[in-house]
Amino acid sequence: MQLVDIGANLTHESFRHDFDAVLQRAKDHGVAQLMVTGASRDGSTHALALAQAHPGLLFATAGVHPHHAIDYDDATDAWLRELATHPEVRAVGETGLDYNRNYSPRDVQLAVFERQLQIAVDTQKPLFLHQRDAHHDFVALLRRYRDKIPGAVVHCFTDTGEAMRDYLDLDCHIGITGWICDERRGTHLRELVKDIPAHRLMIETDAPYLLPRTVKPPPSHRRNEPMYLRHICEEIARDRGESWQETATHTTATARAFFGLPGI
């Protein structure tokens, strides 16, 4: 079985000392392809460089996370447009709204999100989206652009059933992480994941964040990495009443279709 991790922050400094080993462990656990998340101007540049260094295995997104929206300017917009011309960059993002921490003012987040929505329209690349505690504003703005954009995935979905249905009604994909394994915060996802159509479900680690709490024994360093995608797949499969092979098959096919990834 082959798996696709649609969201791995492999530019994170915690991977610098053993990057090649991380990739090998991922391969050993069935991860055939990975999307490297770009969440800032520099991070998106780094994500592209990693994808270019590992053709066929790594691909990239290019965008500015709402935490960094305050740093977005015309030069950043031009640079993201340049990055999006590269074939290794398969989506615009990570972009969206985050009202949980408000590292950037909300009006700035909204303006920067809209600028990146326009990049997706102009480049005809799908969106890799982030939303936390901002559903009303997020879905209202996304709705204005959705029919002009080839696809959109709400990555690391942790929200309510109502929010999920809003996204599905907008023909969005849903990305599920190891948050579903968190007995403190993620138990509601075990029910919701049953209602995501197979052709709209994708899986991801969001490494190095969100180590699944059901991994036993947990690694001493507490770092999540792509090798745990199979564990997440198995947990989701159990909740959906499927074999893990079935979940792997349809999430991989869905991810490859969404991002235009080659089969292996």
N, C-alpha and C positions, 0 to 999 in steps of 0.2 A: 504494500500500500504506500502511495505517495501522498505527502501532506504539503500544503502551502501555508506558510505563516504570513498573513497579510500585514502584520504590524510588529516590527522588531526595531528597537532603538539601538542599532548596532554601532552608531557613532558615539555612544556613551563611553565615558572614560573607563568605566569598570571592565570593558572588553579589550582594552588596549594590550594588556599583558598576555592574553591567551586567545586572541581573536581566531587564529587558525584552528585551535583546539575546539573552540566553541562551534565553528562551522562543521568540523568533523563529527562532533557529538550529535549535532543536528542531523547530519546525513545518516549517521548510524541509527537514529531513531525515526527514520523515514521522512524527514523534512527534505523535500526535493528542491523547493524554491522559497525565497523569502523576499518580502518587500521591506526595504530599509526606510524607516520614517525620517523625513525631513521636517523639522519643526522650527527652523530659524534660517536666516540667510546662510550663515556659515554651516549650520547643520545640514541643510539641503545640498550645499556644495560638497560636503564630505560624503553624504549619502550617495551622490552621483559617482564620486571617485571610487567608493567601495564597489558599486555596481559595475563600473567599467573594469575594475580589477578582477572581478569574478563573474565573467559573462555566462549567462544561462542559469546561474545559481541565484545571484542577487540582482534585484531591481530596486528602483528608488521612487520616492515621492518628493515633491518640492513644494514647500509652503512655509507659512509663518503661523505658529500656534498662537491662540489668543493671549497667552501669558506674555508673548513678545510683541504684541500688536503696537505697543507704544514706540517701538524702534522701527516701525515700517515707514518707509518714505518712497519717493519716486524712484530712487536708485534701486531700492529693494524690489519694487514692482518690476522694473526693467530686468533685473537680474533673474527673478523667478521666471519671467517670460523667456529669457535666454535658456535657462536650465530646462524648461519644458520642451524645447526643441530637440533635446537629446532623446534618442530612442530608448535609453535605459530608464528614463523618467516616465512612469506609467500613470501617474495621477497628480493632481494639484492638492496640496495639503501637507501637513496636517493643518487644517484651518477650521474656524468655527467660533463658538462663544463659550466663555467660562465665567459664570457669575459666582462661582463658589469661592474663589480666591481674589478675583478682581485685581490681578497684578497689573492689568492695563485698564484704564477707565472704560466703562461700558460703551460710551459713544464712540470711542476710538476702536474698540473691538468690532462694533457693528460696521464702521466704515472700512476697516481692513478686511473683514470677512467679505463684504460686498466687492471689494477690489479683487479678491481672489476668486470669487464666483465669476467675475467677468473674465479672469484669465482662463478659467475652465471653459467658458463659452467660446472665447477666441481661439483657444488651442484644441478644443473638442477632446479634452481629456477628462476622465472621471474625477470625482471629488473624494478625498479622504478626510472625513469630518470628525470634529470633536465638539461635544456639547455637554455641559455640566451646569445644572441649576439655571438654565437659560432657555428652556424648551419653547416657550411662547414666542420670544423674539427670534429664536433660531429657525423655527419652522415657518414663521411668517416670511422671513427673508428668503429662505431656501425655496419656498413655494413660488416666489416671483421669478426664479431662474430655472427651476427644475426642468421645464420642457425644452430648454435650450442646451442642456448638458447631457452627455451620453450616459452617465451613470453617477451614482453617489452611494457611498457606504458610510454609515454612522458607526465609526470604529469604537471599540471598547464600550459597547452598550451596557449601561447599568441602570437605566431609567425604568419608568413604569410601563404597564401594559398599554395605557392610553397613548403614551409617547411612541411606543413601538408600533401601534396601529396607525398613528399619524404618518410615521416614516414609511411603512409598508403601503399606505394609501398613496404616497408620493412616489411609489415604485423605487424606493431605496433598498439597499442591502443592509444587513445587520452583521456587525462583527462582534463575536463573543470571545472573551478572554477567560483567564483563570479566576476572575471575579466570581464566576459561578460556583467556584469551590470554597468561597468564603462563607462559613456558617454564620458569621456576624452580620454581613451586609448583602450577600448575594443569593440567599436562598430563594427569593422571588423569581430569579432568573431560571431556576430549575423547572418552574411551571411555564414561564413565558416562552422558553426555547422550544417547547412542543408546538407552538403556534407559528413559528417562522417557517415559511415554505422552503423546501430544500434548495430551490434555485435562488433564494435570497439570503441564505446563511453562509457566513464565512467564519473562519477561526483564526485566532492570533494569540501571541503570548504577551505583547507589549513589553517584552524584555528590555531592560533588566528589572522592570517593575512587575508587581502583581504575581509573585511566585505563588502558584496554587497551594493553598493551605492543606490540601489533601495529599500532597506528595509526602510519602513516608519512606525512610526518614528524610526530613528536610535537610538540604545542604547547609553546612555550617556558615557559609558566607551569606546565605539568604538571597543570593542573586538569582533572578529568573533568567532563563536562557531558552533559545528555541528548541532544545531537545525535549522540553516539557510539553510541546504542542501535542504530542501523542496522548499524554495524560489528560489534557484538556479535551481532546477529541473523545476519549473513552468516557469521560464524565458526561459530556453532552449527549453522546450516544445512549448512555443508560437512561438519561432523563427523557429522551425522545422515543425510547423503546425500540432502538435500532442496534444492530451490531456496530462496533467501532469501524469495521471495514466499510460498512454502508455509509456511515457519516463521513468517513475519510474520502470515499469516492465522490460523493456529491459536493462536499465543500471544496475539494480540489478542483473539480470541473467548474464549479461556480467561480472560484477565484481566477482560474485561468481565462475563463470567458470574460470576466469583468475587467481584468488588467491586460488582457491580450497577451498572456504568457504562453510560450511554446510548450507543447507536451514533451515529455522525456521518455 
